[in-house]
Amino acid sequence: MRFLGRWGLSTVQSLCSESPSNAHALSSIIMEDRACSQMNRLLSKTRLINLCGTEHLKSRVQPVSSVSKDSPLTAYCKKRASEMSNRRVAIVGAGAAGLCAARHIMAHSKHFASPVVFEQTETVGGTWFYEDSEETQDSRRHVHSSMYRNLRTNLPKEVMMFPDFPFDAHLPSFLPHQDVQKYLERYCEHFAITPHIKFNTAVEEARPIAMEMDREKTMAWEVTTRDQHGTQNTETFDSVFICTGHYSDPHIPPIPGLQYFKGKVMHSHAYRRPEPFAGQSVIVFGAGASGLDISIELAKAMAQVMLSHGKPALTFSLPPGIQQAPPLSRVIEDGRVQFKDGSLVEAEVLMFCTGYNFSFPFLHPEQLHLDIRDHLVAPLYRFILPPAYPSLFFFGICKTICPFPHFHCQVQFALAVLDGTVKLPSREEMEREVQNMVDRKTAMGVLERHLLRMESEQWRYYQCLADSGGFSPLPPVIQSLYEEVARQRQKHPQKYRNANYRLVTDTQWESIEKTH
């Protein structure tokens, strides 16, 4: 050990024999990396404790399970002893949020070791990596992306970009998904993130390891992964960042009698192109961004579309071939679909555009004191961390947001928590704050499945994170342009993407002529 090499064995014996206080002081030096729960096992390999004849050098370690001398936790101790104060962070997912997390961790090398990013596919981009088929050739892996061939962003690149990394200026404001994927690849290359990504590596489990070191409780995380060859590996980290998104586990609401439907039942997650539906009658259930977009595509491909939803009747012009309908009620035994107004129709395709479930199969929610439901993860302080385990962070679970700037703010807040800039309230206070938010929204009539919708509240949220975390807030021009585009989207759902914009200052934007 480097400490014995510094003083020599006789010096150590002399110091320890003089008094227990000397032994305790020496213990503090040797144990300066308090996150290393197995240092006592390393010490036991030396004659130090026996020579001192005192228990003051022993640390008390209480892992969740027994740990052998060859365990990943022991390896973690050796690595952490060399890194000293730099925290190790595991990032699950190399989509936009995971890349953003890696970029900012690397920018704070004073406090953090190099990130380790686990990505189950062979490329970065997450949901932005388009796969033409909804089925993967690898039977072990579910297709993650929900992209369809003709998708274009519904936010302009001037709003959508990471604040510290603009899109190429020559691109139009509203981009095909391929350009967003290229942007993320360029982001990854610019910040040299790729060497820190373990591709084709799925996380199978992430679990906390509770420890007590020198009368102080600490926490580490064991992350177990499996690569494409089936090799399992376990590493230990100080913190885990969950960056898996929430657009890969389709939500299909319970519809009575659905088994009687005689046509094709599918979710928009599996939709790729409109041509196979030409000439068919299609019920699209859900009039959110995807439901409306896909309905317009299908109608242009000469499908007969019934857009079923529970919103007030859409007042803007829809293309011929789209008819609005009330929400689905049930499917009767002869296969016809009944709407809530009692009307019955026959259809060849029933397509659910009904959102996605939260799914974290590698976590144990009960152990983490988390309630993970289809549309809700709670409690999460500031929509990011569970109060019971504040070294676990979820990014991007909120909805109706400006995603990349959202990740940008959340990641920096999380790092400020880990480096001590943000002093968290007690667990009870954090849980109370979360419950107060739920009570407030519930009193306003917000349904449980919409509790994570931010909409106009996102801007105050970002400012709050920046104020607490000590980083620069988003420029006001982002909110201003975001709100303008939302107005245009409501008025002209088929034409709003024809516009182009330019940011002039932190507070001003302007419309520009389309360049190509």
N, C-alpha and C positions, 0 to 999 in steps of 0.2 A: 504493500500500500504506500501511496506517496507520502503519508504522514510519518510513517516509520522511517522512510527514507530521509525525511527532512531532519529528524531529531536523533534517530538511532534508538535501538531497543533499550540500552542502559539508561538513556535519558528519560524515556517513557516510564520505565520502572521506577526511577527516582521520583519523578513528578507524582506518580500515582500513590507511592507509598507515603509521601509527605502528609497528605490529607485528602479526605473525600472531596473537598471543594476543588482541589486541583484536578482530581479525576473527573469531576463534573465539567470543569472548564475545558479539559481536553476532549471530553465527550462532545461538547458543543461544537468544537472545531471540526472533529471528525464527522459529526452529523449535520454539517452546515447545509447539506442538501436534504431538507426534511421530507421532501416528497419521496425519497427512496426508502420504501418500507422494508427492504430486505438488507439494510446495511448491517444489522445485527448478525445476520448470517455470514456476511463477509468478514466481520470482525471475529466471528468465532473460528475463522480459519487461521487466526493469528494467536499468539500467546498473550495478547494484551490483557484480556480480562483476568486470566489466571495469575499473571504477574502482579496486577494491581490488587488482587484480592478484594475487589469491591464490586458491588452491583450497580454502581453509578454509571458505568459505561453501557449498560444494557438498555436498549430501546424496547418499548412494548409495541408489538405489531399484532394486529388482529385482522387478518385478511378474511374475506368472505369464505374462502376455501383454502385448504392447505397448499403450500407452495414448495416445490422441490428446488434443489440447488441448480437444476438445469432448466427451471421454468422461465417463461418469457419475462416474468416480473423480476427475476434475478438479473437477467440480461438488461432489463430496463434500468435497474439500479446502477449497474456498471456504466451504462451509457449516460445516465443522468449525473453520475458523479463527475464525469468529464465535462458535461455541459454546464454543470452547476445550476445557475439561476434560470436558464433558458427553458421555457415550458414547451413540451411536445404536444402538438395538436394533430389529431386524426380528422381528416375531412372525408365525409362520405358523399361521393358524387362529384363529377367533373363537368357539371353543367355551368350555367352562368353564375349561380351563387357559389359553387365550389371554387371556381376559378377566381372569383372576387375575393373569397376568403384566403386562398393561397397567396394572392398578390399582396394583400395587406399584411399577412403574417410575415412574408419575406421582407416587407418594408420596415418591420419592427424587429430586426435581428438582435437588438439589445436585450429584448425580453423573451424572444421566442426562437426555438430551434426551427430548422427547415421543416415545412409542413409535409405531411404524408397524405396524399390524396388517393383514395380507393375508388376506382371507376370500373363498373361491371362490364362495360363494352370496350371496344378497341379504339374509341375516339372520344374527343371532348365534345361538348355542346349540349348534352342532355336531351331535352325534348326538342331542341332545334336541329338535331341531327335527323334528317329525313330518311326513313326507310320505306321503300316503295311498297313493300308487302307488310300487312299487319301481322304476319306470322314469321317467326325467326327460324332459320335452319337449325339453330342450336336449340334443341328441345328443352334445355335447362333454363333458357332465358326468355322471358316475356319481352315483347317489343315495347320499349319505353316511350318512344315518341308518339305524339298525337298529331303530328303535322300531316296535312294533306297537300297534294301536289301544287295546287294553285294558291295556297295561303299567302296572304300579304299581311304585314303588321297593321294593327288598327291604331297604333301610336306612331307619330313621326320619329325619325331617328334622332332629331334634336332633343326630344324628351326622353327617348328610350335609352340613350347611351349612358355608359358609366361616366360620371362627371369628369373624371380625370383621363378619359380615353375616347375621343370623338370618333364617329364613323367617318369614312372617307367623304370628303366634301362634295365630290362629283355625283354621289348617289342621290336618287330621289328621296323625298322624305319618308314615303311609305314603301317598305322594302319587301321583296319576296323572301321567304324563309331561308333560301340559299345564301343571301347576303348577310343575314344575321349569323348564320353558321360560320361564314368566312370571317366575320368580325370577331367572333369568339376565338377562332383559331389564331387570328392576328394578335388578339389580346394575350393569349397564352404564349405566343412566340415573343411578343414584345417584353413581357415581364419574366421570361425564362421559367415558366411554370412546368413545362413538360417533363423535365428530369425528376420532378417530385411526384409524378403521377404513376400509380401502379395500375396499368390497364388490365382488362379481362380478369379483374379481381373483385369478387362479390363479398360484401360484409355479411357474415352469417350471424354474428352476435356482438353486441357492445354492452358490457356490464360493468357496474362500478365495483371497485375494490376499496373497502373502507379500512382505514388504518389509524393507529394512534402512535405518534412519534414524539418522544420527550414531552409528554403531557399535552400535546397538541394534535387534534384530529386533522387528518389529511385525506385526500381522495385521489384515486387514480382510476383509469379505465382500461379494462382488457378488451381488445378488439380482435375478434377471430374472423379470418377471411379464408376464402377458397379461390384458387386461381383456375384458369381454363384447363389445366391438367389434373385437377382434382386435389392438388396439394393444399393442405390446410396449414394455416400459420396463425400464431397469436402474438400480438405486440401490446405493449402497455404505454398509455399516454396520460398526460395531465388533463386533457380536455378532448371532447368530441364535438365536432360541428356536423350537424345533419343538413345536408344540401341536396336531398333527393327529389325535391319538387313535389307537386301533387297533381300531375296530369298523366298518370300511368295506370291507375287502378279505377276503371270505369264504374260509375255509380248508376245502377238501374233500379229505380224505385219499385216497390212492390205494386204490381198491377193485378188485381184479381182476374183469374182466368187466362193469364198470359199464355199458358200452355196450350190453349185452344187456337191461338193464332196460326193460320195455315201458311203464311208467307215467311219472309226472312225477318228475324229480329236481330238488331245490331245496335251498337253504340257508336257515336261519332269517333271514338278512339280508333275504330277499324276502318273509317272512311278514308279513301285516298283520292278518288277521282269521280266525276259525275257520269261519264259515258255508260257504265254498266247499268245505270238506272233510267236511261232514255226510254220514254214511252211507258214507264211504270207508274203506278199510283203509290206515293210515298207519304206516310204520316211522319212528320218531324216533330218530336215532342221536346219542347224547350225553345225559347226565343231569346236566348242569350247571344253573345257574340258569335259562337260557333253555329248555333241553330239557325240564326238569321243568315249568316254567310253561306252555309251549306244549302239552305233552302233556295237562295238566289242562284247558286251554281246549278242545282238540280233543275230549276225551272228553265234556265237557259239551255240545258241539255234536253229539253222537251219532256221532262218528267212532270206529272201532275202532283203538286205538293199541297198537303194540308198541314199548315203550321199551327200546331196545338200548343197553347200556353195559357197561363193564368194571369198574365198582365192585362192592363187595360188595352183595348183594341189599338193596334199600331195605326197611327194617323198618317204616316208618310207613305209615299207611293211604293208599291211592291210590283215586281214584274208580273206580266201575265203568266198564269200557271201556278200562282200561289194563292191559296185561300186560307184565311185565318179560321181557327176552330177553338172551342173551349178545351180545357185540360181533359186528358184521358180519364175515364172512370173505370172501365173494365173491358174484358174481351168475353163475349158470350160464347156458348158452346158451338154455334155454327161458324165461329171464326171471325165474325164481324166485331168491329171496335165500337164501343159506346162512349160518347163524350158525356161530360157532366150535365149538359142540357138535355140529355136523353136521346139525342140523335145517334143514328147508327150508320156506319160506312164500312165498305169493304176496301181492303188495301193489300198491296203485294209486299210492301216493305214497311216495317215499323222501326224507325231510327230514333234512339234516345240521345238527345243532346242535353244531358241532365247532370253534367259535372262529374267530379271524381271523388273517390274516398281517400282519406288519409290512411297510409299504410306504411308501417315501420316494422316489418317482420323480424328484424334483428334486435329489437328492444323488448324489454319485459315491463310493460306499463305499470303493472301492480307494484313491482319493486321500486319503480321510480315515482310512485304516487301520482301517476298521470292517468287521466281518463281520455282515451283515444277512441273517438267515434267516427262515423262516416264523414261528418263535416266539421268536426270540432276536436281540438287538442287543448286540454285544460288540466290544471292551471299553468299558464305560461306568463311569467312576469315580463311586461313590455312586449308580449307576443313572441318572446325569444327563449326564455330559460325557465325550467321548472324550479320553483322555490326550494324544493327538497334536495335538488342536485344542481347547484348553480354553476357547474363546470360542463354541463351539457347544453348545447345551443341548437335551436331550430331556426332555419332561415327560410323566409319566403312562404310561410304558411298562410299569410293574410291574402285576402282576395280583393279584387277591384282596386288595384294599385298600379304604380309605375314601377315595374319589376326591377330593372337594373339599378336605378337610384335607391330603391328600397333595400336591395342587398348591400349596396355601398354603405348605407347608414347603419344597418343592423350589424354588419361585420365589424365596423369600427367601434360600435358600442360594446360588442362582445369582447373585443380585444382590450378595451378600456376597463372592463370588469376584471379580466384576467391579470392585467398588469397593475391593478390596484388604483387606477385613476378614478374609477367609479366604486364607491363604497355602497354595497347593496344593503337595503334594510334587512331586518330579521325575516326569517321564513314566514312567520305569522303575519307580518306587515305586508309582505309581497302577496301572500295568498289573499289577504283582505282587499288589497288594491284590485286584484283580478276579479274577485267576487263583486266588488262595487261596480266595476265596468259591466259585468254580466247583468247585474240588477238594473243598472241604468238603461242598458239597451233593451232588456226585457220589458221594462216599464214603458218604453217607447213603442212597443209592439214588434220588436225585431225577433224573428223566428230563430231557433237554435242554429239552423243550417246557415244563417246569415250573420252570425255573431262575429265572424272573422272578416267580414266585409269592411273595408276602411273608407273607400270613396273619398269624400271631402275631408275626412278626419286624418287622412294620411299626412297632410302637410304639417299640421301641428305635431303629429307624432314624430316626423323626421326632425323637426326643430328641437323637440324634447330630447331625442337621442343625442343630437349634436351638442346641445347645451350640457347634458350630463357627461358625455364622453370627451368633451374638449376638442372636437374636430369641427371643421368648417361645415356650415349648413348648406343645403341645396340653394342655389340661386333662385330668387323669386320668379325668374322668367320661366322656369320649368313648370311651375304651377299655372302660370298665366296661359302658356301655350297648351298645356294639357286640358285646361278647362275650355279653351276655344275649340279644340278639336272635338271634345265631347259634344259641344253644341252643334258643330257641323255634322257629326255622325248621326245625331238625332234627326236633323233636318234632311240630310241627303245621304242615306246609308249606302247608296250605290255609287255616289260621286265624290264623297269627301276625300278619298284617297288620291284624287287628281291634284290636290293642292300641294304646294311645296313651301317650305319655311326656312328661315335663317335666323339664328340668334345674333342679335346686334350687340347687346350688353347683358349684364346680369339681370336687368329688369325689362328689357325690350326685345321683341321679336318682330319679324316682318314677313309678309308673303312675297314669294318671288315667282318668276316665270319658270315653267318646267323646262329643264335643260335638255331632256331627250325623251 
